[in-house]
């Protein structure tokens, strides 16, 4: 069985942080894009 070192924990932490940020930011991207395009549309 592989021994888990501090380096492995650091890599796991970084991957977890990236995953959480992607889940939080993901739903905001379409909203930001739609707001941006709404400003450019002629009225």
N, CA and C atoms as an extended XYZ file, in Angstrom:
129
Properties=species:S:1:pos:R:3:atomname:S:1:resname:S:1:resid:I:1 pbc="F F F"
N         0.848       -1.195        0.000 N   UNK     1
C         0.000        0.000        0.000 CA  UNK     1
C         0.887        1.250        0.000 C   UNK     1
N         0.505        2.233       -0.778 N   UNK     2
C         1.315        3.446       -0.896 CA  UNK     2
C         1.170        4.301        0.354 C   UNK     2
N         2.291        4.881        0.741 N   UNK     3
C         2.265        5.761        1.917 CA  UNK     3
C         1.918        7.178        1.457 C   UNK     3
N         1.009        7.815        2.176 N   UNK     4
C         0.594        9.178        1.830 CA  UNK     4
C         1.546       10.155        2.497 C   UNK     4
N         2.173       10.991        1.700 N   UNK     5
C         3.126       11.959        2.237 CA  UNK     5
C         2.501       13.354        2.242 C   UNK     5
N         3.229       14.291        2.797 N   UNK     6
C         2.751       15.669        2.826 CA  UNK     6
C         2.554       16.224        1.430 C   UNK     6
N         3.434       15.791        0.496 N   UNK     7
C         3.318       16.269       -0.882 CA  UNK     7
C         2.009       15.785       -1.502 C   UNK     7
N         1.654       14.530       -1.226 N   UNK     8
C         0.390       14.004       -1.754 CA  UNK     8
C        -0.801       14.760       -1.166 C   UNK     8
N        -0.718       15.081        0.117 N   UNK     9
C        -1.813       15.818        0.756 CA  UNK     9
C        -1.936       17.211        0.147 C   UNK     9
N        -0.805       17.831       -0.152 N   UNK    10
C        -0.821       19.166       -0.754 CA  UNK    10
C        -1.476       19.113       -2.134 C   UNK    10
N        -1.095       18.108       -2.924 N   UNK    11
C        -1.675       17.966       -4.269 CA  UNK    11
C        -3.176       17.713       -4.168 C   UNK    11
N        -3.577       16.854       -3.218 N   UNK    12
C        -5.010       16.573       -3.041 CA  UNK    12
C        -5.757       17.836       -2.627 C   UNK    12
N        -5.145       18.639       -1.764 N   UNK    13
C        -5.777       19.887       -1.323 CA  UNK    13
C        -5.951       20.870       -2.467 C   UNK    13
N        -4.929       20.968       -3.315 N   UNK    14
C        -5.002       21.887       -4.457 CA  UNK    14
C        -6.097       21.435       -5.421 C   UNK    14
N        -6.147       20.132       -5.693 N   UNK    15
C        -7.185       19.619       -6.595 CA  UNK    15
C        -8.575       19.834       -6.017 C   UNK    15
N        -8.710       19.643       -4.701 N   UNK    16
C       -10.012       19.863       -4.070 CA  UNK    16
C       -10.406       21.334       -4.157 C   UNK    16
N        -9.450       22.234       -3.949 N   UNK    17
C        -9.751       23.667       -4.016 CA  UNK    17
C       -10.176       24.064       -5.424 C   UNK    17
N        -9.496       23.513       -6.425 N   UNK    18
C        -9.863       23.819       -7.819 CA  UNK    18
C       -11.268       23.296       -8.114 C   UNK    18
N       -11.566       22.097       -7.633 N   UNK    19
C       -12.895       21.527       -7.865 CA  UNK    19
C       -13.994       22.347       -7.222 C   UNK    19
N       -13.756       22.792       -5.986 N   UNK    20
C       -14.769       23.594       -5.281 CA  UNK    20
C       -14.954       24.928       -5.981 C   UNK    20
N       -13.845       25.572       -6.410 N   UNK    21
C       -14.010       26.859       -7.080 CA  UNK    21
C       -14.735       26.701       -8.401 C   UNK    21
N       -14.473       25.615       -9.115 N   UNK    22
C       -15.166       25.394      -10.387 CA  UNK    22
C       -16.659       25.209      -10.154 C   UNK    22
N       -17.024       24.518       -9.085 N   UNK    23
C       -18.445       24.299       -8.794 CA  UNK    23
C       -19.126       25.601       -8.374 C   UNK    23
N       -18.404       26.460       -7.689 N   UNK    24
C       -19.004       27.723       -7.233 CA  UNK    24
C       -19.069       28.741       -8.361 C   UNK    24
N       -18.031       28.804       -9.179 N   UNK    25
C       -17.949       29.823      -10.239 CA  UNK    25
C       -18.740       29.396      -11.468 C   UNK    25
N       -18.838       28.091      -11.700 N   UNK    26
C       -19.509       27.573      -12.889 CA  UNK    26
C       -20.884       28.162      -13.140 C   UNK    26
N       -21.781       28.156      -12.152 N   UNK    27
C       -23.119       28.723      -12.386 CA  UNK    27
C       -23.116       30.235      -12.619 C   UNK    27
N       -22.060       30.919      -12.162 N   UNK    28
C       -22.020       32.377      -12.325 CA  UNK    28
C       -21.583       32.795      -13.727 C   UNK    28
N       -20.877       31.907      -14.427 N   UNK    29
C       -20.362       32.275      -15.751 CA  UNK    29
C       -21.489       32.582      -16.733 C   UNK    29
N       -22.517       31.732      -16.870 N   UNK    30
C       -23.609       32.088      -17.802 CA  UNK    30
C       -24.313       33.386      -17.408 C   UNK    30
N       -24.449       33.631      -16.117 N   UNK    31
C       -25.087       34.877      -15.682 CA  UNK    31
C       -24.251       36.081      -16.081 C   UNK    31
N       -22.942       35.980      -15.888 N   UNK    32
C       -22.058       37.088      -16.252 CA  UNK    32
C       -22.080       37.319      -17.751 C   UNK    32
N       -22.076       36.238      -18.530 N   UNK    33
C       -22.101       36.385      -19.988 CA  UNK    33
C       -23.419       36.979      -20.458 C   UNK    33
N       -24.530       36.530      -19.880 N   UNK    34
C       -25.821       37.053      -20.311 CA  UNK    34
C       -25.950       38.531      -19.949 C   UNK    34
N       -25.410       38.929      -18.809 N   UNK    35
C       -25.450       40.345      -18.417 CA  UNK    35
C       -24.595       41.171      -19.378 C   UNK    35
N       -23.452       40.621      -19.781 N   UNK    36
C       -22.571       41.332      -20.702 CA  UNK    36
C       -23.240       41.505      -22.057 C   UNK    36
N       -23.864       40.440      -22.565 N   UNK    37
C       -24.507       40.531      -23.882 CA  UNK    37
C       -25.770       41.377      -23.818 C   UNK    37
N       -26.426       41.411      -22.686 N   UNK    38
C       -27.638       42.228      -22.557 CA  UNK    38
C       -27.305       43.709      -22.684 C   UNK    38
N       -26.097       44.100      -22.213 N   UNK    39
C       -25.687       45.508      -22.328 CA  UNK    39
C       -25.422       45.875      -23.778 C   UNK    39
N       -24.935       44.913      -24.580 N   UNK    40
C       -24.577       45.201      -25.962 CA  UNK    40
C       -25.764       45.181      -26.921 C   UNK    40
N       -26.879       44.627      -26.471 N   UNK    41
C       -28.042       44.514      -27.365 CA  UNK    41
C       -28.704       45.885      -27.554 C   UNK    41
N       -29.125       46.185      -28.778 N   UNK    42
C       -29.826       47.461      -29.015 CA  UNK    42
C       -31.185       47.460      -28.324 C   UNK    42
N       -31.601       48.607      -27.889 N   UNK    43
C       -32.888       48.716      -27.188 CA  UNK    43
C       -33.929       49.336      -28.098 C   UNK    43
